[in-house]
C-alpha cells in the first residue's frame, strides 16, 4: 500500500524537517547546480527525489527486494548446489533480516532540525501513491522525504551532481555505449550587469565521465568540434565539459563516435598532466615565488592546484609548476600579494593587469562615495 494524500490536500504540501547540515548542503547545491537561475526549493527537491529515490537506501523495500534477488541468484548457483534448500533459506533469511534492520536503524538516527513547507509535484505524488515504502515510515511522506534528503546531503558533491543531472549522465553513458556523437550547447553565462555571452554549440565524441582531482565535479571528456556561425565545424580537439554546465544535449544517431585505443591513451595522459577543466591549452612552466604565508596557503589549498611542481633549489619559497596558463590564473590569482609570478613574462603581465583593474575598480568606488 502506497502513501495516502488527503482528498482536501489539493496542493500536496508536506512539512519537511531536515538537519541544519542537510539544509546547508541543499541550499548550496541549489546555487551551484541552478547556475544563476532563480532559487527554487520545491523544484530542486522534486527533481532530486525523482532521480534518486529508487536508488536510495531510504527506499527500504526497494533495497530489500534487490538484495533478496541477489541472494536468490547466489544460492541457486552451482557453488551452492550441495547446500540443502532449508539451510539456504535460513542463511538468506538471516542475512536479509540483518540488512533490513541496518537500513531501519540508519533512518532512525537522522536528527531533527528545521522544517520547511514543500509542494510535491504530480509525478512524485503518483510515485508515492504507488510506493511500497509506506509501512517503514508509518504512512508519513515527510518522514520518507527526510530520509531521502538526509541520505542525499551526506553524499560527496560529485555524487550529488550526478543525481541532480541524472538525465545528462544517462544520455552521455548511452552515447558512449552506442558509440554515437552528442550535440550539446554550453549554458549561458551572465555577468553582474546582466550581459550574456553567446551560446556555444559543439559536436562531441564522448570518451568517458571523469571527476577532477578533488572529486568535486563531473566532466565529460572526448573529441569536440565547435559548430561555427557559418554552419561549419572547427577542427577536432580534445575537450572537457562540466556536466552541470551543459544546457542542452542530444544523441546524433547518424554519426559514429569511434575513439581508437591510442587516442584514449593520449587523452588519459593529458588528464594525468592537467585538471579536467584545463585540458585545452599547452602545458608550460610557471615560476612562482611565495611569501612564507603564501607557501603555507599553497600547501593547504588543493582545489585547482597544479599536480606537477617542484621546489627551486637555492631560492626560498620558489616553485616551478607545470600547468596551463588558465589554470595558473585560476589557482594563483586568489593568493594576492602572497604569491608573485616570476615567469613567463606574458603570464606575469596578465596578473598585473587583473590586479590593476581590480585596484581601479576599488578606487572608483571610493571616489563615488
TORKE-527643 format. One record per residue: residue in one letter; x, y, z of N, C-alpha, C, CB in turn. Coordinates in steps of 0.001 Angstrom, whole numbers, plus 500000, padded with zeros to 6 digits. Last residue first. Glycine has a CB too. Layout:
N
AXYZXYZXYZXYZ
...
END
This chain:
369
X531927557542496573531378557780497914531672559215498384531964556760498922
X533424557632494266531975557809494152531341558117495507531334556556493550
X535944556987495240535696558344494759534211558636494642536368558557493417
X535642554300495870535960555241496942535646556673496520537438555120497341
X535211553285493290534152553154494307534381554145495430534098551715494873
X537645553769492098536482554490491589535315554414492577536059553924490223
X539199551950493587539483553379493646538292554204493178540705553708492805
X538169549481492844538045549904494240538251551417494363539065549150495127
X538939549582490131537529549415490492537300549874491923537088547943490322
X541684549742490285540949550871489732539463550797490075541132550928488222
X542239547163491329542591548368492088541793549568491598544098548656491976
X541385545559489201540718545450490498540985546686491353541183544184491237
X543201546358487261541778546599487032540994546521488337541221545591486022
X545558545413488484545402546837488198543917547180488010546216547230486937
X545147542656488531545237543374489809545043544878489608546598543102490483
X545166542217485746543990541862486544543994542611487876543944540341486789
X547753543070485081546593543740484504545330543453485316546396543303483051
X549337541238486491549449542667486777548214543418486276550724543246486134
X548602538866485189548282539050486608548323540530486970549262538254487498
X549696539444482689548251539232482805547797539373484254547863537845482263
X552407539559483299551730540777482857550206540639482928552154541124481432
X552921536864483882553065537867484929552323539148484564554543538165485181
X552581535818481311551640535439482366551703536446483509551944534014482887
X554735536963479993553375537210479489552328536874480546553115536387478215
X556982535945481346556652537360481458555211537644481036557609538185480615
X556352532744482983556814533606481892556314535043482045556356533041480551
X557776534023486056557838533763484617556764532735484262559261533257484191
X556862534889488559558161535342488059558276535161486552559288534592488757
X554188535863490388554515535116489176555806535689488602553350535185488128
X554011535698493841554459536526492728554809535624491546555679537401493140
X551819535619496571552475534857495511552796535786494348551583533676495039
X550621537328498331551362536202498927552042535332497875550423535342499765
X548994539190497266550403539563497434551251538426497995550512540767498343
X546837536747495937547075538177496101548585538436496250546294538726497337
X545819534268495632546892534420496617547259535886496854548123533652496165
X544016534131493564543462534348494901544542534534495967542575533185495280
X545608533478491374545095534834491497544591535131492908543982535057490495
X546312530786491220547197531699491941546620533092492144548491531811491216
X544173529429489784544650528979491099545385530082491861545569527776490934
X543608530787487407542507530401488291542985530009489686541735529252487679
X546198531054486337545405532246486666544304531893487655544795532869485391
X546890528362485964547698529209486846546911530441487279549003529632486145
X544975527623484087544942527009485408545749527840486407545483525571485346
X545806529196481943544490529466482526544355528805483895543374528972481589
X548281528033481310548228529402481832546898529676482519548454530415480704
X548659524660482509548262525638481502548203527018482146546891525263480867
X551684523522484174550230523602484009549918524538482854549536524092485319
X554079522948486416553744522592485039552225522550484915554382521217484631
X555820525252488440554624524448488226554471524163486741553367525161488781
X558440525780490580558074525753489169556919524769489000559296525357488267
X558840527941493444558469526676492816558288526879491319557179526106493445
X560240529307496423560050529416494972559837528034494356561263530114494315
X561096529698499040559655529752498765559330529813497263559050530958499461
X564368530677498063563407530476499143561968530662498649563698531443500296
X566436528951496097565545530116496042564395529885497023565002530357494579
X567873526604496223568596527846496445567739529094496378569679527959495462
X565816524862493942566919524828494905567594526191494999567947523753494511
X562409525100493747563653525552493114564746525601494169563473526950492435
X560199522314493896560790523467494560562122523804493900560980523197496072
X557793521476491372558998521175492155559551522464492750560077520473491275
X554774519875490148555569521045490533556811520583491283554735522029491406
X551677518878488986553121518678488818553873519963489161553449518233487367
X549071519737489442549506518462490008551019518287489985548860517327489261
X547874522920490532548567522098489529549155520843490169549683522911488837
X544794523186492274546254523271492356546895522396491288546749522853493757
X542057523011492391542634523605491185544159523697491222542059524977490976
X542263522641495850541364522765494710542009523585493591540041523406495144
X544063522806497956544230521742496967543383521949495713543886520416497588
X545712524599500142544661524820499147544851523870497962544665526296498664
X547953524035501747546601523704502217545555523719501110546188524668503296
X550222524886500486550199523505500977548788523065501377551145523357502170
X549535527565500045549713526664498907549644525197499347551055526944498213
X549700528600502625548394528512501961548440527546500778547940529902501486
X552475528450502960551592527698503859550201527531503243551485528406505227
X553270530233500988553651528830500867552782527951501774555141528648501215
X552217532605502060551720532091500783552053530630500596552289532892499635
X553794532955504320552365532686504487551762532110503206551624533971504889
X556203533454503031556088532317503946554630531931504138556732532645505301
X555416534155499572555842534575500900555751533334501802554951535778501453
X556563532504496572555601532752497636556247533548498763555037531431498171
X557073532700493190557731532911494486556658533295495510558849534025494390
X556905530578490380556179531361491380557017531483492645554807530716491699
X556816529868486991557683530036488154557039531015489121559093530527487734
X555468527523484958555104528755485653555972528850486908553565528786486012
X555822526019481886556442526171483205556066527534483776557995526016483120
X552831524678480293554047525492480321554613525509481742553757526943479825
X550704522968478163551341522936479479552652523713479404551589521464479954
X548245524643476189549544523986476314550036524033477751550569524640475385
X544712523920476033545836524807476326547119524025476535545540525652477554
X542208522064477594542546522896476449543675523851476842541300523684475946
X541959521054480157542546520203479130542952520996477895541574519112478742
X540967522083482512542031522825481843542710521981480762543065523298482864
X539165520462483751538650521727483237539703522549482502538085522537484365
X540814518300484638539888518149483504539437519468482902538682517376483937
X544255519300485152542909519129485685541939519044484509542526520302486655
X546925517494483534546109518679483774544841518311484518545765519375482457
X548201515009483379549001516234483463548192517435483919549626516533482128
X546198513157483166547187512968484234548026514220484446548097511785483912
X544926514034480877544221514167482153545189514033483317543108513117482268
X546840513256478989546547514675479181545863514919480519545671515197478041
X546643510485479215547915511137479546547709512635479788548945510916478414
X544044510111478278544359509769479674545663510418480121544449508246479848
X544434510840475604543548511642476451543847511379477922542066511335476141
X546133508765474812546608510145474740545753511066475609546601510636473288
X544422506583475137545628506680475974546166508104475981546716505708475476
X542599507183473130542146507130474527543332507273475473541393505808474811
X544236506891470918543691508218471233543187508273472674542551508577470261
X544707504158470992545847505077471110545374506482471486546646505120469788
X542092503206470576542748502963471866543939503889472070543202501506471964
X539904505580468919540884504494468926541565504390470293541936504710467819
X536548506169469028537834506687469514538799505512469640537671507437470896
X533772506930467119534745505883467442536062506522467853534956504927466238
X530850507743466681531891508361467521532858507275467983531263509105468754
X528824508265463827529580507342464660530660508108465429530211506218463800
X525739509789463339527193509977463341527875509045464337527540511432463668
X523020509529463572523585509330462231525111509416462207523010510355461277
X522235510176466124522216508755465753522941508499464436520778508258465650
X523319512183468388523236512227466930523359510788466420524359513158466311
X521633512982471344522459511995470657522231512128469157522135510549471145
X521746516251472845521035515180472155522046514222471542520088515750471066
X521398518817475243522224517759474675521340516705474024523118517122475757
X521877521985476838521025521080476068521911520049475380520161521862475023
X523763522959478713522406523494478657521452522532477965522398524833477941
X526159521997480962525589521686479652524123522099479656525745520166479307
X527108522253483454527121523472482644526592523216481226528544524043482577
X527211519820484683526201520756485179526152522051484368526471521079486635
X529420518637483453528077518152483143527004519149483576527836516806483816
X531988520396481940531357520056483210529883519753482947531520521214484255
X533848519036479330532738519909479704532151519444481040531645519920478596
X536760519075477377536108518552478571535040519538479007537134518301479714
X538513517970474419537848518971475258537113518271476390536865519839474423
X540695517706471703540281517136472989539673518245473841541487516463473727
X539320518621468481540316518724469554539787518047470804540668520205469848
X538778519244465028538569518384466199539697518569467209538472516902465776
X538141522531463736538928521290463800538712520548465110540412521596463625
X534643523547463590536059523813463860536816522489463893536242524587465205
X532246523222460996532771522784462286534257523114462401532544521277462476
X529778525526459588530870524559459521531343524193460930532042525122458686
X527938527524460010527438526162459863528506525105459725526559526091458698
X528894529976460609528609529724459198528137528300458928529831530007458376
X529446529832463337528290530622462887527917530346461434528575532100463061
X530392526391464168530641527808463915529404528499463348531817527974462956
X530597524047466589529752524443465473529862525957465303528267524005465701
X533601522408467479532672523514467707531900523838466432533427524761468204
X534113519191468323534148520058467151533132521166467381533844519261465826
X536029517060470490534987518057470288535226518838468998534923519011471483
X536495514009472054536906514846470932535759515753470532537363513986469734
X536210514090475675536217513423474379536745514345473307534822512940474013
X534582513989478837535763514289478040535687513505476736537067513950478818
X532514515440481176532562514504480059533713514930479167531203514467479266
X532830515685484732533112516214483404533006515094482372534514516868483359
X531742516621487972531808515622486909531999516298485558530538514755486899
X533474517788490973532506517893489883532760516818488835532565519286489240
X535190516941493044534161517939493313533072517936492246534785519319493408
X537550515472493355536250514802493208535105515739493582536198513533494078
X539946516670493153539314516715494472537932516064494478539202518154494941
X540457516323490411541321515685491415540694515633492797542636516413491497
X537239515787488768538505516480488983539240515836490157538271517994489243
X535990512805487154535914513842488179537264514564488253535529513230489569
X534516511799483976535567511796484990535261512859486038536960512042484348
X533170509785481478532879510782482509533941510662483595531437510590483103
X534568509368478147534141508903479469533798510088480354535236508042480130
X534243510149475366535116509050475786534672508491477135536579509524475864
X532098511356472790532412511202474215533271509973474492531132511117475022
X532453513600470477532612512143470511533030511796471937533679511627469437
X530333516351470027531295515679470913531264514176470705531002516009472383
X529829519458468678529634518035468443530726517321469227529680517672466899
X528533522445470241529611521518469923529047520156469510530559521365471126
X528009525939470697527491524608470399528610523712469883526347524685469370
X527554528645472944528440527897472064527928526465471912529889527904472609
X525867531699473238525837530263473498526721529561472480524384529710473445
X527557534643474166526914533882473098526968532403473452527597534151471722
X526886535966477470527780535505476415526969534781475345528884534579476990
X524941538729478593525081537301478365526098537016477267523736536691478006
X524713541062481235525149540780479865525398539286479697526427541584479516
X524128541811483791523082541140483037523452540848481598521854541958483064
X526135542753485315525342543760484611524222543149483764526245544594483728
X527393540474486221526647541270487198525802542356486553527597541897488180
X526831538067483518527648538820484470526767539698485353528690539682483729
X526010534781482669525503536144482825526332536875483863524010536141483226
X526401532274480272526971532896481466526493534343481525528537532819481458
X524509529511479091524854530931479034525460531379480361523609531784478697
X525828526215478694524932527139479374525435528573479290524764526734480826
X526548524879475540527033525237476870526180526363477429528526525651476826
X525048522189473805525281523631473929525655523922475369524021524460473497
X525758519301471768525472519964473037525716521457472937526321519370474154
X525397516210470396525352517631470057524942518364471315524363517928468863
X527434513316470401526486514180471096526545515572470496526780514225472613
X527797510270468509528177511625468882527043512321469629528567512432467639
X528043506858469680527379507913468928527864509278469406525848507802469067
X528458504317470890529468504946470036528823505963469097530229503879469223
X526822503304472784526379503141471390527388503677470383525050503837471185
X528151504047475109527924502617474867527524502347473414526839502087475813
X528076506859474808529357506147474874529169504679474521529983506280476274
X525327507372474893526087507716473688527419506980473657526321509231473614
X524793506541477532524148505867476408524910506125475113522694506331476268
X526270508397478959526635506981479054526003506170477933526215506412480409
X524817510722478258526236510583477913526647509116477920527115511385478894
X522314510128479368522431510370477928523877510195477471521927511784477573
X522914509912482102522370508749481386522532508911479874520880508547481737
X523772512564482608524671511430482817524201510219482020524761511080484310
X521418514034482075522635514268481303523585513077481393523337515536481789
X519745512926484065519357512852482656520569513056481750518275513901482339
X521060513607486455520964512199486037520616512072484557519914511466486878
X521807515842487912521904515867486452521879514451485872523186516592486015
X521477514999490550520670516116490054520662516160488525521198517443490615
X523379512890490638521962512658490922521119513759490286521708512595492450
X525789514161490091525335513091489200523853512789489414526167511821489423
X525898515844492323525787516424490990525296515383489994527135516999490537
X526259513963494325525020514757494314524813515392492940525060515857495413
X528804513094493639527694512149493572526359512886493561527751511169494752
X530265515406494091530234514876492725529129513835492566531593514261492357
X529920515879496868529276516756495897529229516159494498529988518076495854
X529112512909498816530046513931498312529418514688497146531387513283497871
X526125512627500896526988512164499813527963513262499402526147511714498605
X524343513679502641525523513048503215526509512566502149525106511886504086
X522159514468501193523058515511501685524351514949502258522359516337502734
X520861511959500781521402512736499658522462513726500147520268513491498925
X520050511385503396520993510497502708521659511225501543520273509227502201
X518273513442503785519413513327504704520485512442504063518964512739506088
X516464512825501761517314514010501609518433514078502642516473515256501703
X515246510391502580515822510528501242516838511668501206514715510770500200
X514296511042505124515321510013504981516020510109503630514707508628505154
X512381513000504408513502513339505296514637512331505124513037513377506776
X510588511499502926511392512519502259512571512947503117510535513728501918
X509548509942505038510231509299503907511129510311503185509197508691502917
X508367511909506616509428511071507185510233510396506078508830510008508130
X506445512948504840507504513802505358508672513003505919506954514713506423
X504699510810504517505508511235503374506688512080503847504649512027502362
X503949508298506687504321509715506650505222510023505449505030510114507957
X503344505634507152502499506383506235502855507848506075501113506284506679
X505420504701508691504104504867509308503209505770508463504246505442510720
X507577504001507252507519505389507691506156505736508284507832506319506529
X507287501474506357508512501764507113508499503171507700509734501593506218
X504976501508504855504959500803506141506176501112506994504874499315505913
X505662502851502429504821503495503435504919502835504806503388503489502977
X506981501800500276507794502210501425506967502715502601508760503282501005
X505962501223497863505824500176498873506549500540500159506353498854498337
X504143503662495871505328503182496584504990502105497609506024504341497274
X502070504902494683502343503530494247503502502893495009502642503511492762
X502167507392495811500926506626495968501101505169495558499811507260495147
X504669508232494911504462507965496338503211507129496572504363509279497115
X504187508615492179505196507640492610505003507260494072506608508199492399
X502270510663492306501915509360491736502895508282492180501879509437490205
X503877512679493388502670512240494103502268510856493608501499513254493905
X505720512995491342506165512373492586504994511962493475507077513322493343
X504077514183489380504849512975489090505256512251490360506084513320488279
X503119516502490643502195515406490298502934514098490039501369515778489067
X505283517632493367504668517711492046503865516439491720505747517942490979
X504832518909496599505259517768495796504542517823494443504963516420496535
X506001521717498311504935521169497483505491520058496597504281522278496624
X507002522203501631507404521856500272506209521264499532508598520858500280
X508001524088504404506885523590503620507343523368502173505686524576503679
X510497523022506724510055523924505658508908523269504904511228524271504689
X512177522832509879511101522409508990510764523468507953509869522072509792
X515347521857511144514462522933510695513417522381509733515271524066510021
X515654518969512928516270520258512681515234521296512336517291520157511576
X516609515714514175515626516725513797516344518059513596514504516851514878
X518913513250512782518467514227513797517378515157513267519655515061514283
X518626509831512041518714511183511491518164512186512499517946511285510148
X518252507281512982519282508094513626519392509512513073520601507415513492
X516482505876511453516034506267512791517008507232513465515852505033513661
X517834505172509199516869506271509076516400506751510443515664505832508237
X519452503106510290520054504280509644519070505443509602520518503933508219
X517695501145511106518480501858512120519063503153511552519613500959512653
X516814500250508604515858500902509503516581501689510591514922499862510138
X519171499086507650518558500193506925517599500964507821517825499680505687
X519531497055509559520559498088509397519997499304508666521772497526508633
X517281495479509122517435496176510405518451497303510310517853495194511496
X517881494484506575516705495326506769516811496132508064515436494469506784
X520131492932507182520231494032506222519081495012506424520231493495504772
X519055491043508890520107491929509386520245493157508478521452491173509478
X517255489818507121516752490464508342517776491431508914516385489412509396
X519002488772505187518015489782504825517488490525506045516864489142504076
X520475486883506657521167487997506002520188489129505692521859487518504705
X518390485145507457519228485817508459519907487054507860520294484842509016
X517369484247505004516504484986505928517322485769506946515554484029506649
X519632482911503966519064484055503260518222484903504205518219483587502066
X519965480844505858521032481822505618520456483097504993522127481219504699
X517520479512505510517873480059506814518952481138506684518352478940507748
X517691478715502846516656479671503230516950480301504588515295478988503259
X519765476845503028519924478042502215518927479119502633519750477707500731
X518522474879504588519689475599505114519908476905504354520952474719505027
X516530474078502773516158474583504093517293475407504695515790473421505029
X517972473113500559517136474303500427516782474904501784515865473966499666
X521428472175501150520001471873501016519182473164501107519548470864502111
X524214472572499128523532473065500332522035472833500162523840474588500586
X525153471909496658525218470875497697524526471300498992526667470525497988
X524984474225495159524086473120494844524039472063495946524504472479493546
X526541476456495317525711476149496492524747474989496234524919477386496911
X527847476742492882528665476626494090527861476197495313529345477942494373
X525827477172491003526430475848491104527210475656492396527335475607489929
X523182479210492482524325478967491598524954477606491894525377480086491754
X521315479856494300520876478918493266521997478596492284519678479486492515
X522507481735495879522296480409496466521722479395495475521373480523497655
X522539483955494057523759483388494623523547481956495102524252484251495774
X519876484505493517520755484103492419522013483422492947521134485318491563
X519092485204496130518433484088495442519282483573494302517064484511494918
X520676487445496553520931486243497346520279485012496719520420486435498775
X519481489179494679520909488867494598521232487577495350521742490027495160
X516863489278495666517110488729494333518575488335494164516710489743493256
X517358490532498129516747489198498094516995488525496747515232489287498371
X518312493033497300519215492109497998518661490687497986519443492573499447
X515919494000496161517145493912495365518119492925495993517805495296495229
X514232494020498363513929493141497237515145492955496341512762493699496427
X515583495969499925515349494624500451515098493647499302514151494622501434
X515470498260498344516780497665498638516618496222499129517534498510499697
X512665498653498304513422498512497061514755497816497307513656499881496421
X512160498941501044511571497812500329512303497574499010510071498057500073
X513589501340501605513959500068502233513403498864501477513469500037503671
X514805503923500579513735503110499987513997501663500394513676503267498404
X517175504738501690515943505104502390514727504394501815515733506605502331
X519077504153499853518902503190500948517625503475501729520112503225501893
X518004504988496500518392505367497865518203504220498850517585506576498325
X517041504511494000518385504002494305518789504226495758519401504659493398
X514583505743493926514619504308493652515980503694493963514262504049492203
X515186508485494424514504507676495438514566506169495169513065508100495530
X516500510085492456517278509377493476516504508332494275517846510362494416
X514964511558490696516182510920490195516810509943491169517181511961489844
X512854512522492300512578511749491083513788510930490668512161512678489938
X514327513995494219513542512832494621513261511935493417512222513272495281
X515424516017492597516302515068493285515532513818493696516944515723494520
X513036517325491804513939516727490809514860515695491445514773517814490122
X512012518198494251511240517267493425512126516564492396510102518006492715
X514034519972495063513748518768495845512973517742495026512961519130497105
X513887521984493018515115521225493275514812519911493979516091522053494115
X511262522947493299511708522372492032512946521510492207511988523470491027
X511347523918495934510454522808495585510886522137494288509010523304495460
X513309526022495702513487524884496597512633523691496178513148525285498022
X514784527962493668513527527213493614513674525939494425513128526887492148
X516218530981492721516170529953493775514795529288493779516480530575495177
X516698531453489230516047531854490469515980530681491444514638532395490185
X519991530671487891518531530705487837517966531073489205517970529343487370
X522705530388488309522180531725488063520675531814487956522766532253486836
X522895527483488517523761528327487691523092529632487300524178527581486446
X521904525311489813520953526085489018521654527125488160519939526764489922
X524052524267491253523529523498490120522567524295489247522835522262490624
X524697526138493267525728525601492380525162524985491118526544524577493105
X522238526671494549523017527770493956524025527249492932523750528561495055
X521526524101495345520601524872494502521353526008493809519421525437495347
X523684523482496989523515522770495721522558523506494790523006521353495974
X523218525149499199524417525347498375524266524681497010525657524793499092
X520833524014500151520849525414499727522062525710498841520853526341500952
X521803521417500783520773521600499754520749523042499250519390521211500305
X523658521969502843524080521302501613523085521564500489524233519792501845
X521954523128504751523092523884504223523561523297502891524254523891505240
X520215521010505305519695522209504639520819523050504054518875523049505617
X522039519285506598521405518874505337520858520077504582520276517866505605
X522670520729508915523726520436507929523138520028506590524649519327508445
X520212520751510269520812522016509818521857521758508738521453522771511007
X517971518162509128519020518678510000519601519953509406520128517624510210
X514535518758508158515892518252507919516863518857508914516346518560506481
X511254518250507573512174518587508656513522517931508378511609518134510036
X508699519360505661509955518614505567510935519113506616510567518740504156
X505448519009505345506365519701506251507635518862506299505738519904507701
X503977519185502065504420518456503255505304519368504087505178517152502869
X501220519562499825502345520128500559502686519258501765502031521566501006
X499188519227497829500167518182498142501426518759498786500540517415496875
X497053520745497166498372521300496856499495520308497133498604522567497656
X494820519430498087494992519506496641496363520064496253493896520364496034
X493753517883500396495100518435500277495466518521498792496139517562501063
X491401516573500427491326518026500525492695518682500365490716518425501854
X492169513924500335491479514490499170491440516016499213490058513942499087
X495425513188501551494027513518501814493409514218500605493906514407503068
X497378510596500292497206512039500383495719512316500599497746512767499095
X499289507802501332497982508383501038498025509905501196496901507778501960
X501686505594499925501381506736500786500054507347500350502523507798500737
X500566502202499118501371503396498999501000504461500010501251503947497628
X500848498809500000500000500000500000500885501243500000499040500005501228
END
